[in-house]
Amino acid sequence: MHDAVQSLAAEPAAAYAGQRLAGAVRRSVSTQFHPGGTCAIGIVVDSRLRIRGVRNLRVAHASVIPSIPSMNPNATVVAIAERAAALLTEDVGGVP
Ligand SMILES: Cc1cc2nc3c(=O)[nH]c(=O)nc-3n(C[C@H](O)[C@H](O)[C@H](O)COP(=O)(O)OP(=O)(O)OC[C@H]3O[C@@H](n4cnc5c(N)ncnc54)[C@H](O)[C@@H]3O)c2cc1C
């Protein structure tokens, strides 16, 4: 009985602590200037960076990184740009 009363008394305190923790996380989390993944390869664009269902439109940007990066993304963005240039060159049949 004593344990049951104690756990009932602890419940609101735990819920309050949980809310405070969730609030603290919301206030402190940021992208650290590394947003990405909003046009993810495999979802919005295909593996050739073409937007699905739209002709002649590609995305070459941090947004195609498939999931939110945990590293500094600039080098990856440069690699995406290099790949986009190669894909476009292939599609027009090579450099004239
Ligand atoms: C303060 C800061 C510090 C950073 N430090 C680092 C770091 O140390 N190392 C690292 O790896 N990464 C760093 N990053 C992240 C890195 O800069 C970005 O991930 C990278 O630049 C993203 O490249 P992007 O081509 O996807 O987008 P962007 O570099 O944002 O390029 C998008 C371009 O599109 C143009 N644009 C937007 N809308 C339109 C439109 N409608 N029509 C035509 N053009 C348009 C914009 O003017 C811009 O030139 C930092 C970012 C910030 C903000």
The ligand as a MOL file (V3000), in Angstrom:
LIG
                    3D

  0  0  0     0  0            999 V3000
M  V30 BEGIN CTAB
M  V30 COUNTS 53 58 0 0 0
M  V30 BEGIN ATOM
M  V30 1 C 27.2310 30.2360 -40.4550 0
M  V30 2 C 27.4860 28.9320 -41.1630 0
M  V30 3 C 28.6650 28.2740 -40.9510 0
M  V30 4 C 28.9120 27.0600 -41.6050 0
M  V30 5 N 30.0960 26.4360 -41.4160 0
M  V30 6 C 30.3780 25.2910 -42.0450 0
M  V30 7 C 31.6670 24.6660 -41.9160 0
M  V30 8 O 32.5470 25.1420 -41.2070 0
M  V30 9 N 31.8800 23.4870 -42.5930 0
M  V30 10 C 30.9250 22.9130 -43.3760 0
M  V30 11 O 31.1740 21.8440 -43.9540 0
M  V30 12 N 29.7170 23.4810 -43.5210 0
M  V30 13 C 29.4200 24.6640 -42.8830 0
M  V30 14 N 28.2010 25.2620 -43.0370 0
M  V30 15 C 27.1980 24.5840 -43.8420 0
M  V30 16 C 27.4270 24.7970 -45.3380 0
M  V30 17 O 27.7380 26.1510 -45.5720 0
M  V30 18 C 26.1300 24.4160 -46.0480 0
M  V30 19 O 25.7570 23.0810 -45.7110 0
M  V30 20 C 26.3130 24.4840 -47.5520 0
M  V30 21 O 26.6950 25.7850 -47.9320 0
M  V30 22 C 25.0080 24.1440 -48.2130 0
M  V30 23 O 25.1920 24.3360 -49.5920 0
M  V30 24 P 23.9670 24.3940 -50.5380 0
M  V30 25 O 24.4750 24.5530 -51.9250 0
M  V30 26 O 23.0810 23.2220 -50.2450 0
M  V30 27 O 23.1610 25.7130 -50.0630 0
M  V30 28 P 23.6480 27.2420 -50.0440 0
M  V30 29 O 25.1190 27.3650 -49.8220 0
M  V30 30 O 22.7010 27.8970 -49.0750 0
M  V30 31 O 23.3650 27.7210 -51.5310 0
M  V30 32 C 22.0580 27.9630 -52.0010 0
M  V30 33 C 22.1640 29.0450 -53.0410 0
M  V30 34 O 20.9030 29.1710 -53.6950 0
M  V30 35 C 20.6160 30.5350 -53.8180 0
M  V30 36 N 19.1550 30.6260 -53.8900 0
M  V30 37 C 18.2420 30.4860 -52.9120 0
M  V30 38 N 16.9990 30.6260 -53.3990 0
M  V30 39 C 17.1260 30.8520 -54.6990 0
M  V30 40 C 16.2030 31.0720 -55.7510 0
M  V30 41 N 14.9000 31.0810 -55.5710 0
M  V30 42 N 16.6820 31.2790 -57.0140 0
M  V30 43 C 18.0240 31.2480 -57.2570 0
M  V30 44 N 18.9570 31.0390 -56.2860 0
M  V30 45 C 18.5080 30.8490 -55.0410 0
M  V30 46 C 21.1890 31.2000 -52.5910 0
M  V30 47 O 21.4280 32.5750 -52.8100 0
M  V30 48 C 22.4970 30.4200 -52.4580 0
M  V30 49 O 23.5500 30.9930 -53.2090 0
M  V30 50 C 27.9350 26.4900 -42.4270 0
M  V30 51 C 26.7230 27.1630 -42.6420 0
M  V30 52 C 26.5080 28.3720 -42.0170 0
M  V30 53 C 25.2020 29.0960 -42.2720 0
M  V30 END ATOM
M  V30 BEGIN BOND
M  V30 1 1 1 2
M  V30 2 1 2 3
M  V30 3 2 2 52
M  V30 4 2 3 4
M  V30 5 1 4 5
M  V30 6 1 4 50
M  V30 7 2 5 6
M  V30 8 1 6 7
M  V30 9 1 6 13
M  V30 10 2 7 8
M  V30 11 1 7 9
M  V30 12 1 9 10
M  V30 13 2 10 11
M  V30 14 1 10 12
M  V30 15 2 12 13
M  V30 16 1 13 14
M  V30 17 1 14 15
M  V30 18 1 14 50
M  V30 19 1 15 16
M  V30 20 1 16 17
M  V30 21 1 16 18
M  V30 22 1 18 19
M  V30 23 1 18 20
M  V30 24 1 20 21
M  V30 25 1 20 22
M  V30 26 1 22 23
M  V30 27 1 23 24
M  V30 28 2 24 25
M  V30 29 1 24 26
M  V30 30 1 24 27
M  V30 31 1 27 28
M  V30 32 2 28 29
M  V30 33 1 28 30
M  V30 34 1 28 31
M  V30 35 1 31 32
M  V30 36 1 32 33
M  V30 37 1 33 34
M  V30 38 1 33 48
M  V30 39 1 34 35
M  V30 40 1 35 36
M  V30 41 1 35 46
M  V30 42 1 36 37
M  V30 43 1 36 45
M  V30 44 2 37 38
M  V30 45 1 38 39
M  V30 46 1 39 40
M  V30 47 2 39 45
M  V30 48 1 40 41
M  V30 49 2 40 42
M  V30 50 1 42 43
M  V30 51 2 43 44
M  V30 52 1 44 45
M  V30 53 1 46 47
M  V30 54 1 46 48
M  V30 55 1 48 49
M  V30 56 2 50 51
M  V30 57 1 51 52
M  V30 58 1 52 53
M  V30 END BOND
M  V30 END CTAB
M  END
